Amino acid sequence: MYFIGIDIGTTSVKILAIDELGEIIKTVTREYPIYFPQPMWSEQNPEDWWNQTLNGLDELFNVLDKEEVKSIALSGQMHGLVILDDEDRVIRPAILWNDQRTEKQCYYLNNEIGKEKISNWTGNIALTGFTAPKILWLKENEIDNFNKIKKIMLPKDYLAYKLSGEFATDMSDASGTLYLDVRNRKWSEDMLDVLGISIEQLPKLYESFQVIGNIREEIAQRLCVSNDVKVVIGGGDQAVAAVGGGIVGENSCSVSLGTSGVIFANSKNFIADDNNRLHSFCNANGRYHIMGVTLAAAASLKWWVENINKSSFNELLDEAKGADIHNNIFFLPYLIGERTPHNDPNARGVFMGMDITTERKDMTRAILEGVAFSLRDTFEIMKDMGMDISEITLNGGGARSDLWCQIMADVLNVKVNKVNSADGPAYGAAILSAVGYGLFDSVDKACNTFIKTTNTIEPNKAQVLVYNEKYNKFKKLYPGVKSLF
């Protein structure tokens, strides 16, 4: 039996197949473009996701016994706004999670409607990346497109609709729209009234491991698989990545060093930060989680490698190993604004502390440390909320760097675990696919069966002390330069 996971990422779709033992049979990645039509804007064409997914599935299924393909589940970049008209045509390019055009709309929601009301209705406050402010922006700036809307969905839901014909979403992904009542796991009618949209324009809500239907007959024929193949809705990429890393127990925590950086911690019950600095969302296993996000984690390193140095990742990371941990060079990784804890779309990247002896290796290490310090901002809030976290699971592309893993262990002063799956959301989606099909009766049992720790990095006590001192300095940098942005 084969179970398929599809992850609609920001730069590519990743598709993999696992067997009933959780072993990865094959992985396929297909890239697509991202567009920046104006400064601070970020868009994609949903048809690019669909076309590259079909092409990737063709390649994947060529090496499988197609009769053994049992189910498909999805993961996707969160918060993106996808809108369809009454003939199921995409009305305009999708507005993505890292798009920053909605500062005005967020101000309206947080200050005129009011943070207290918004938080009571949804469990969160308005941030520029969330879907609700995008809908308000559309209403105010593209009224003709707004009036055409028949269906509003998230990126992975568009793929689910194309695969199954079912208009569906899940609780974890819907949590990032700012029009889900997260505590009660239902759409917030109060927020829908504010946005001027109706429940009829929104998909049916499912848990991430639930089957929404079978694959459409014409798609089954195209892929040469049975039309009995189940489609499992899946979830938002961070919740599904947590499944892929085995982060399902109470207070278990993961850190993702992907394009963005995310600290994600599970909770049996709904909890929220009193100051709304963290996101309180539904989880992919039917419970809840809290998380904080720095918008440019591995993206900061990518910028440094590709835009500035025109070099290779390995070369710069090897150099950085020789940089002195005691130097006082700091980097604010706010290249596309920042979410946690500042909620400031105008924040920008800053290097500080260089002198005439500073070398490239010092600045590279400062980037790795700056991302870790930014994530510690979230970690400290979680500790203040009473969460007892002594170890984390690290995933994402940045987790391939031993240096970055050690820096994370030292900055957070926790054990860092690496697991036998490095495929994050795609592998998590495959696990949800297996659960939805019925191979397991819970997400927790599937994870406990498939996910094993392969390596543990202990914090270096001497370096923990150094980083505590440096973090206290880092915290002063943003307030000191905020007025210059």
C-alpha positions in Angstrom: 0.0 0.0 0.0 1.2 3.5 -0.8 0.1 6.8 0.9 0.9 10.1 -0.9 1.7 13.4 0.7 1.7 16.7 -1.3 3.1 19.9 0.2 2.4 23.2 -1.7 5.4 25.3 -0.6 6.3 28.8 -1.5 8.8 27.9 -4.2 7.9 24.3 -5.1 5.6 21.4 -4.6 7.0 18.4 -2.9 5.3 15.0 -3.3 6.3 11.7 -1.7 5.0 8.2 -1.3 5.4 6.1 1.8 4.5 2.5 2.4 2.6 1.0 5.3 5.9 0.9 7.3 6.4 4.6 6.9 9.3 4.2 4.5 9.7 6.8 1.8 9.5 5.2 -1.6 10.2 8.2 -3.8 10.2 12.0 -3.5 9.5 14.4 -6.4 9.9 18.2 -6.3 8.7 20.6 -9.0 9.3 24.4 -8.8 7.1 27.3 -9.9 7.5 31.0 -9.9 6.7 33.6 -7.3 5.8 37.2 -8.4 6.5 40.5 -6.8 4.4 43.0 -8.8 5.0 45.8 -6.3 7.3 46.3 -3.3 6.0 44.3 -0.3 3.6 42.3 -2.6 3.9 38.5 -3.1 1.7 36.5 -5.5 1.5 33.2 -7.3 -0.7 31.6 -10.0 -2.7 28.7 -8.5 -2.7 27.0 -11.9 1.1 26.7 -11.5 0.6 24.7 -8.3 -1.9 22.4 -10.0 0.1 21.9 -13.2 3.3 21.1 -11.4 1.4 18.8 -8.9 0.0 16.8 -11.8 3.4 16.6 -13.4 5.0 15.6 -10.2 2.3 12.9 -9.6 2.9 11.5 -13.1 6.6 11.2 -12.3 6.0 9.7 -8.8 3.4 7.1 -10.0 5.7 5.9 -12.8 7.7 4.0 -10.1 4.8 2.8 -8.1 2.3 -0.1 -8.5 -0.6 2.3 -9.1 -3.2 -0.2 -7.9 -1.5 0.1 -4.4 -2.0 3.9 -4.2 -4.7 4.2 -1.5 -4.9 7.9 -0.5 -3.6 11.4 -1.0 -3.3 14.1 1.7 -2.2 17.7 1.4 -0.1 20.3 3.2 0.3 23.9 2.1 1.7 27.3 2.7 -0.8 29.1 5.0 -2.8 32.3 4.8 -2.8 32.6 1.0 -6.0 34.1 -0.6 -7.4 32.0 -3.5 -10.7 33.2 -5.0 -12.9 31.5 -7.6 -15.9 32.8 -9.6 -19.2 31.1 -10.2 -17.5 29.1 -13.0 -14.7 27.9 -10.8 -12.2 30.1 -12.6 -9.4 31.7 -10.6 -10.2 35.4 -10.4 -6.8 36.9 -9.7 -3.3 35.6 -8.6 -3.2 34.2 -5.0 -2.0 36.7 -2.4 0.6 34.9 -0.3 1.5 34.5 3.4 4.5 36.8 3.1 2.7 39.6 1.3 2.7 42.9 3.3 0.2 45.1 1.5 -2.5 44.9 4.2 -1.0 47.2 6.9 -4.0 49.6 6.6 -6.5 46.8 6.9 -4.8 45.3 9.9 -4.8 48.7 11.6 -8.6 48.9 11.0 -9.2 45.4 12.4 -7.0 45.8 15.4 -7.7 49.4 16.3 -11.2 50.3 15.0 -12.9 46.9 15.4 -10.5 46.3 18.3 -8.0 43.7 19.3 -10.1 42.5 22.2 -13.1 41.8 19.9 -11.0 40.2 17.2 -9.2 38.0 19.7 -12.4 36.9 21.4 -13.9 36.0 18.0 -10.9 34.2 16.6 -8.3 33.6 19.3 -5.8 35.9 17.4 -5.3 39.5 16.2 -4.8 40.8 12.7 -1.4 40.4 11.1 -0.5 41.4 7.5 0.1 37.8 6.5 -3.4 36.5 7.5 -6.2 36.0 5.0 -8.9 38.2 6.5 -6.9 41.5 5.9 -6.3 40.4 2.3 -10.1 40.1 1.8 -10.6 43.6 3.1 -7.8 44.8 0.8 -9.5 43.2 -2.1 -12.8 44.8 -1.1 -11.3 48.2 -0.9 -9.0 48.0 -3.9 -10.4 45.5 -6.4 -14.2 45.7 -5.8 -15.0 44.1 -9.2 -12.9 41.0 -8.2 -14.4 41.0 -4.8 -18.0 41.0 -6.2 -17.1 38.0 -8.4 -16.2 35.7 -5.5 -18.1 32.4 -5.3 -15.4 30.4 -3.3 -12.7 31.5 -1.0 -10.0 29.0 -0.2 -6.4 28.5 0.9 -3.6 27.2 -1.3 -3.8 23.5 -0.4 -7.6 23.6 -0.5 -7.4 24.6 -4.2 -5.5 21.4 -4.9 -7.9 19.4 -2.8 -10.8 20.9 -4.9 -9.1 20.1 -8.2 -8.3 16.6 -7.0 -11.7 15.7 -5.4 -14.3 18.3 -6.5 -15.0 18.9 -2.8 -14.9 22.4 -1.4 -13.2 21.8 1.9 -10.6 23.0 4.3 -9.2 21.9 7.7 -9.1 23.4 11.2 -5.3 24.0 11.3 -5.1 25.9 8.0 -8.4 27.7 8.6 -7.0 28.9 11.9 -4.6 31.2 10.0 -7.4 33.0 8.1 -8.5 35.2 11.1 -12.1 34.2 10.5 -12.2 30.9 12.3 -13.3 30.7 15.9 -10.3 28.6 16.9 -11.5 27.8 20.4 -14.8 26.4 19.1 -13.5 25.1 15.8 -16.1 26.9 13.6 -16.3 29.9 11.3 -16.8 33.2 13.2 -19.9 34.8 12.0 -18.9 38.1 13.7 -15.7 38.2 11.6 -17.6 37.3 8.4 -19.9 40.3 9.0 -16.9 42.6 9.3 -15.4 41.2 6.1 -18.6 41.3 4.1 -18.5 37.6 3.2 -20.8 34.7 3.9 -20.4 31.1 5.1 -21.7 30.0 1.7 -18.5 31.3 0.2 -16.3 29.3 2.6 -15.4 25.6 2.5 -16.7 22.9 4.7 -14.5 22.4 7.8 -12.8 19.0 8.5 -10.1 17.7 10.8 -6.7 17.3 9.1 -6.9 13.5 9.0 -10.4 13.2 7.6 -11.3 12.0 4.1 -13.2 14.6 2.1 -14.0 12.3 -0.9 -12.5 10.2 -3.7 -10.2 11.4 -6.5 -12.3 12.7 -9.4 -12.7 10.2 -12.2 -11.0 12.3 -14.9 -8.0 12.9 -12.6 -7.8 9.2 -11.8 -7.8 8.4 -15.5 -5.1 11.0 -16.2 -2.9 9.5 -13.4 -3.9 5.9 -14.2 -5.0 5.1 -10.6 -8.2 3.8 -9.2 -11.0 6.3 -8.6 -11.3 4.7 -5.1 -8.2 6.7 -4.1 -9.2 8.7 -1.0 -8.4 12.5 -0.7 -7.6 13.5 2.9 -7.7 17.2 3.4 -4.4 17.6 5.4 -3.5 20.9 6.9 -1.4 24.0 7.1 2.3 23.4 6.5 3.4 24.1 10.1 0.9 21.8 11.7 1.6 19.1 9.2 5.3 19.5 9.5 4.8 18.9 13.2 3.2 15.6 12.4 6.1 14.8 10.1 8.4 15.4 13.0 6.4 13.4 15.5 5.4 16.5 17.5 2.1 15.3 18.9 2.5 15.1 22.7 1.6 17.7 25.3 4.2 20.5 25.4 6.2 18.8 22.6 7.9 21.5 20.5 9.4 21.8 17.1 11.5 24.6 15.4 11.4 24.9 11.7 14.3 26.6 9.9 12.5 26.9 6.5 12.0 30.0 4.4 10.3 31.4 7.6 11.3 30.2 11.1 8.6 28.8 13.3 8.5 27.6 16.9 5.5 25.3 17.4 4.3 23.8 20.6 1.4 21.4 21.3 -1.3 21.9 23.8 -4.2 19.7 24.8 -6.5 22.7 25.4 -6.9 26.1 23.7 -4.5 28.6 25.2 -3.6 32.1 24.1 -1.0 34.7 25.0 -2.7 37.7 26.8 -0.9 40.1 24.5 -1.6 38.1 21.3 2.1 37.9 20.4 1.7 34.2 19.4 -0.7 32.4 17.2 -3.2 30.1 18.9 -4.3 27.6 16.3 -6.0 24.2 15.9 -3.7 21.3 15.4 -3.5 18.6 12.8 -4.2 15.9 15.4 -7.5 17.3 16.6 -6.1 19.4 19.4 -4.4 22.9 19.6 -1.0 24.5 19.3 0.6 27.8 19.7 3.4 29.2 17.5 5.4 32.2 16.7 7.0 33.1 13.4 10.1 35.0 12.2 9.4 35.7 8.5 12.9 35.3 7.1 14.8 32.4 8.7 16.5 30.4 6.0 15.4 33.2 3.6 17.9 35.4 5.4 20.7 33.0 4.7 19.5 32.5 1.1 19.6 36.3 0.6 23.1 36.5 2.0 24.3 33.6 -0.1 22.6 34.4 -3.4 22.1 38.1 -3.5 25.2 39.4 -1.7 28.0 36.8 -1.9 27.1 34.9 -5.0 28.6 31.9 -3.3 27.5 28.4 -2.1 25.7 27.6 1.2 28.3 25.0 2.1 31.2 27.4 1.6 29.8 30.2 3.7 28.6 27.8 6.5 32.0 26.1 6.6 33.6 29.6 7.0 31.2 30.6 9.7 32.4 27.7 11.9 35.7 29.7 12.3 34.0 32.9 13.5 34.5 33.9 17.1 31.3 33.4 19.2 32.4 36.3 21.4 32.2 38.9 18.7 29.5 41.6 19.1 28.1 41.5 15.6 24.3 41.4 15.4 21.8 40.8 12.6 18.1 41.6 12.7 16.6 39.1 10.3 13.6 41.3 9.4 14.1 41.4 5.6 10.4 41.2 4.8 9.0 42.7 8.0 8.5 40.7 11.2 5.7 38.9 12.8 6.6 37.6 16.4 6.7 39.4 18.7 6.8 42.8 16.9 4.0 42.5 14.3 5.8 45.1 12.2 5.6 44.9 8.4 7.9 47.9 8.1 10.8 46.3 10.1 13.9 45.8 8.1 17.2 43.8 8.3 20.1 45.4 10.1 23.7 44.5 10.6 25.4 46.1 13.6 28.7 45.9 15.3 31.1 45.5 12.4 34.6 47.0 12.6 37.7 47.1 10.3 38.6 43.5 11.2 35.1 42.0 10.5 35.2 39.2 7.9 32.5 37.5 5.9 32.5 34.5 8.2 31.5 36.8 11.1 28.6 38.2 9.3 27.4 34.8 8.2 27.5 33.6 11.8 25.6 36.7 12.9 22.8 35.8 10.5 22.5 32.3 12.0 22.6 33.8 15.5 20.1 36.6 14.6 17.5 34.0 13.4 18.0 32.0 16.5 17.6 35.1 18.7 14.5 36.1 16.9 13.1 32.6 17.5 14.1 32.8 21.2 11.7 35.8 21.4 8.9 33.4 20.8 10.4 30.7 23.1 10.5 33.2 26.0 6.8 34.0 25.6 6.0 30.3 25.7 7.9 29.9 28.9 6.1 32.9 30.4 2.8 31.1 29.5 3.9 28.2 31.7 5.0 25.8 29.0 7.8 23.4 30.2 10.0 22.8 27.1 13.3 21.1 27.6 13.9 19.7 24.1 12.9 20.5 20.6 12.8 18.8 17.3 14.5 20.7 14.5 13.3 20.5 10.9 13.5 22.5 7.7 16.4 23.1 5.3 18.4 25.0 8.0 18.4 21.8 10.1 20.9 20.3 7.7 23.6 22.7 9.1 25.3 21.2 12.2 26.5 24.7 13.1 23.0 26.1 13.0 21.7 23.2 15.1 24.3 23.8 17.7 23.5 27.5 17.8 19.8 26.7 18.3 20.6 24.4 21.2 22.8 27.0 22.8 20.6 30.0 22.3 17.5 28.2 23.5 19.4 26.1 26.1 17.5 22.9 25.1 18.3 19.6 23.6 17.9 19.5 19.9 16.6 16.3 18.4 16.7 15.3 14.7 14.4 12.6 13.5 14.4 10.0 10.7 12.3 12.2 8.6 13.7 15.3 7.0 10.8 15.9 4.7 8.6 17.8 7.1 5.2 18.8 5.7 5.2 16.3 2.8 6.0 13.4 5.1 3.4 14.7 7.6 0.9 14.8 4.8 1.7 11.2 3.9 1.1 10.2 7.6 -2.3 12.0 7.5 -3.0 10.1 4.3 -2.4 6.8 6.1 -4.5 7.8 9.1 -7.3 9.0 6.8 -7.3 5.7 4.9 -7.6 3.8 8.2 -4.1 2.3 8.7 -4.0 3.9 12.1 -6.9 5.1 14.3 -5.1 8.3 15.4 -2.3 10.7 14.3 -0.5 10.1 17.5 -0.3 6.3 17.0 1.0 6.8 13.4 3.7 9.2 14.6 4.8 7.0 17.5 5.1 4.1 15.0 7.0 5.9 12.2 9.1 8.7 13.8 12.3 7.9 15.6 15.0 10.2 17.0 18.3 9.8 15.1 20.5 12.4 16.7 20.5 14.7 19.8 22.6 17.8 20.1 23.1 18.9 23.7 23.6 22.6 24.6 27.2 23.7 25.3 27.0 25.2 28.8 29.8 27.7 28.2 28.2 28.9 24.9 24.8 29.1 26.6 26.2 31.8 28.9 27.7 33.7 26.0 24.4 33.6 24.1 22.4 34.7 27.1 24.5 37.9 27.2 24.3 38.4 23.5 20.5 37.8 23.5 20.0 40.5 26.1 21.8 42.9 23.7 19.9 41.7 20.7 16.6 42.5 22.4 17.6 46.2 22.6 18.4 46.5 18.9 14.9 46.6 17.5 13.5 49.2 19.9 16.6 51.3 19.2 16.2 51.4 15.4 12.5 51.1 15.0 12.0 54.8 14.4 14.4 54.6 11.4 12.3 52.1 9.4 
